Amino acid sequence: MKTAVVIDSACDLPAAYIQQHQLYLLPHRVIVGDQILTDTRDVNLTLAFHHRHAVQSRNWEAMIDPCSANAIAELFLNRLVINHDRTILLTISQTRSQLFQNATEASFAVVRGYRERRQRAGLNTPFQLNVLDSRTVFAGQAVLALEVIRLLQNPDLPFGELRRQAEAFRRHIRCYVLLDSLSHLRYQAGGKGGNDIGFLARHLGSLLGVKPVARFVEGETELVLKARGFDHALAGLFERTKLEIDQGLRNPLVVLSYAGDPQGLQRKRAFIEFERHARQWGIEVMVSIMSATGAAYLGPNAVSLAFAAA
């Protein structure tokens, strides 16, 4: 049976990986004044967005519009229900976005309409759809997507078991975000989750030069460290992750995304030392450019780092 994996554009996987594994993408729209960017994770467009964001961020009023229920339903009914037999849709945490609710609403329309579409294409078998709240964000979403892709390498895995294992796995995802520009934070979840990064940033806003690192676990946010200066905060984040690596991860992978040109981050001494430490344990560090969606939430030069703890 042909299975499709659908992610949203906040999922910080490298564009080449998305293309290689033929993942489908639900684009968020980032609205800046009268300009609208449809976030399709195009590398050049995203880099240009990060550059403008860094230069103009003091006057940067960005809003995030998640993919609508109608657009999701159209994608499924026009393409996915014909080209695939099963689909799992992974969304950014519903504590941070309306997307999960939109996808759930769309799923009802898909269930009502898929049979006619498949019959026209000469297909008489059912179509299966699962909508799964990742309960994480950005690099954390990528960790879950990578696990789902790994599980799909087993062609005999029942679809219900795929969901069960994905739900169990997401409890182990630890996603950290490092904020460089507290005043530029954007929060899109419509007031959900009082203990969010926006609250933490405002709380620290009076402390000049302080860069906070927050952690997402199961849709909840907590402040885990703060340091004066970006480099000190980055080093602190890597030290915490090294300790997790030393205790063992559920899979040999750390995902990192950066709201800027990742090559600049990879040249920093703290990153070089961290990557060397990870390789000693056989851990891959997958680096990607942060989505425009993520940068609109977190501000320029933000870092997202995630893994699955043991």
N, C-alpha and C positions, 0 to 999 in steps of 0.2 A: 504494500500500500504506500502511496506517495504522501509524504508528510511535509507540510510547510511550517516554517517558524517565522512568526511575525514579531518584530520589535518596534519600539518607537524611537524617534530620532534623539532622545536623551540618552539612549543606550550607547555608552562610549566604547564601541568596537571600531577598530580600524576599517576604513572604507574598503580596503582590499579584501579584508576578511569577510565583510558583508557580501561582497560580490562573489568571492570564491565559494561560499556556502549557500549562495542564492537565497539570502534572507530577504523577506519583505519588510518594508519600512513604512511606518505611519508617521508622517511629518507633522511636527508642531510648527506653528507660525510665530515668528518673533516680530512684534510690531514696535517700531521705533519712530515716534512722531507719525508722519504720513507715509513712512516707508515700511514695507512688509517683506520679510525674508522667510521663505518657505525652507525650513531646515531639513535638507535631504542629506546632510553629512558630506556634501561636496567639499573636498579639502580646500580648494582655492577660495571658494566663497566663504568658508568658515574662517580661514586665516584672515581674509579681508575684514570680516566682521570683528574678529578679536582685535585687529589693529585699530579699527575705528572706535571700538569700545574703550580701549586703553587710552586713546588720545582724547576722546570726547566724553568720557564717562561722567564727568562732573555735571554735565547737562544731559545725561543719557537717561531717558525715561522709557524703559523697555517693558513691554507686556508680552505674556506668553499665551497663545491661543491653542489649546490642544486640538488634535484632529477630531472632527465632529463625528457623531454617530452616523450621519448620512454618508459621509465620505468613507467611513470604515465599512459600512454595509455594501456600498457600491464596489469597493475593492474586492470584497468576498464574492458577491454575486456575479460580478463581471469577469473575474479571473480565478480566484482561489477555488471556488466550488467546482469549477470545470477542470482545472489543471491538477487538483490534488484531492485526496480522499480524506485527509485529516489535517487539521491546523491547530497549533498551539500559539496563542497570542500572549506575549509577555508585556506588561505595562509598567511604567514608572509607578512608584508607591501612590496609592490613592490618598494618603495623607498629605501629598504634595501636589496633586493634580486631579483634574476632573476626567482624565483620560480613561481610567478604569470604568467609571460609570458610563461614559460614552460607548466604550467597547462592549460593555454588558448590554446596553440598550440595543446596539447594533446586532448583537448575537441573536436577539429575538427575531429581528427582521430576516436574518440569514436562515434561521431554522424554518421560518414560514415560507421562504422563497427558494430555497436551494433545490428542491426536488424538480421543479419545473425547469430550472436552468440546466440541471444535470441530464434530465430526460431529453431535452433538445440536443444535447451533445452525445446522446446515445449511451448515457450512463444510468444504470438502474440501481446502483448500490447507495447506501446512506453516506452522508457527509458528517464527519465528526469535528466539533469545534470546542476547544477549551480556552477560556479567558482567565489568565492567572495574574493576579496582583503580585509583582515582584517583591513588594514591601521594602524596596531599596531604591537607590537613585544612581545615575551616571555610571561610574566604574562598577558599582555593585550590580547594576542591571547586566552589564557585560559578563560578569562572573556567572550569573544565573543562565544567561543565554548560552554561554560556552558549555556549561554542564548539560543543558538540554540537548545541544548538538552532539555531545559525547554519548549521551544515553541513546540517541537515535541511531547510533552505529550498530545497535542491536536490533536487527529487523524483526525479531520475534517478540519484542517488548510490547505488551498490550498498551493501548492508548491510556486507559485508566491508570495503569501502573506508572506510565510516564509522568502523569500529573502528580500522582502520590509521591513519587521520588523527588520531583521538582519542588513540591511543597515542603517536603522534609529538608531538602538541601538549603532552601532559602533561609531557614532559621540559623544557619551557620555563617551567613554572609556578614562580613564586617566592612562597612564602607565609611571611609574617612574623607572629610573635605577640609582643605586649608584655604582660608580666605585671606587675600592680600589687600582688598579694598573694602573695608566695612561699610563705607558710605554708599557703595554702589550695589549693595545686595538687593535682589528682587525676589519677592515671595509670591507665588502664584496660586496657592491652594485655597484661596478664598477664606482665610481665617482659620483653617483647620490646624489642629496640632499646636496648642499654645507654646509648647516647648520646642520651637523651631529655630532654625539658624538665624532668622531675622531677629528674634528676641535676643539671642546670644550676642549678635553683632551690635545691637543697640545698647546692650548692657555693657559692652566693652568699648563702645565708641568714644568714651571720655578718656581712655587710656592711650595716649599718643604712641603710635608705632606698634601697638600690640596686635599680633596676628593670631587668631584663634584657630584651633583644630577641633572640629566636631565629628561625632561618630553616629551613623545611622545603623540601627539594629531593629529589624522587624517593624519598620515604619516610625520608630521613635528616634529622637535626637538628644544627644547629650554632649556637653563640652568636656573634652578630655585633656586639653592642654592649651596653654597660651604662651607666647614668647615674643620678645621685642625683636622685630625684624623678620622678614620673610625667610631668610636663610636659616636662622635659628629655629623657626617653627618647622621648616622642612626637615631639618636634621632631627628634631624631636619626633616628627611623624615617622621617619625612617627607623629611628631607634625602637619605637613601639612595635613597628612591623617586624623588625629583626627578632624581637623577643617572641612574637607569635610564630615566626618561621622556625625558631629554635625549638618551640614546643610542638611543632608539627602542624601542617595544613591538611585539609581534606583532599585537596588536589594540588599538584605542583605548579601553582600559577598565582601571580599577583598582577592585577590590571591597574594601570595608572593613566590618567588623562590630565591634560593641561590646557588652560584657557589662553593659549598663545602658541607660538611655534615650539613644539616639543623638543626640538634640537637644542634650544637654549636651556631648557631644564636638564636635558641629558648631559650637558657639558659641566654641570655643577658638581663639585667634589662630593657633596653628600649623596647625589644620585649614583655617581660612579662607584663609591664605596658600598652603597646599598645593593646595587646590581651584582657586584662581586660577591657579596655575602650570600645573596640569593642563589647565585650559580653554584656556590659551594655545596648547597643543599639540593641541587638539581631543580631549582625553582625558576620557571620562566617569568620574566617581567615583560608584560605586553604593554606597550606604550601607544597611546593614540592622542590625537587632537580632541579636546573637549568640544562637545557640540555647542552650537550657538545657543541652543536651549539652556544647556548647563551654565554657560557663561552669563546668560541673561539673569539666571537665578543668583549666581555666586559672585559675579564681577570679574574683571580682567585678572589674569595671572593666577586664578584659582587652580587648585590641584584636587583631584579626586583619586583616591587609592582604595582598592578593595581586594578581598580574598575570602576564602572560606576557611574559617577556623576549625580546628580539630574538635 
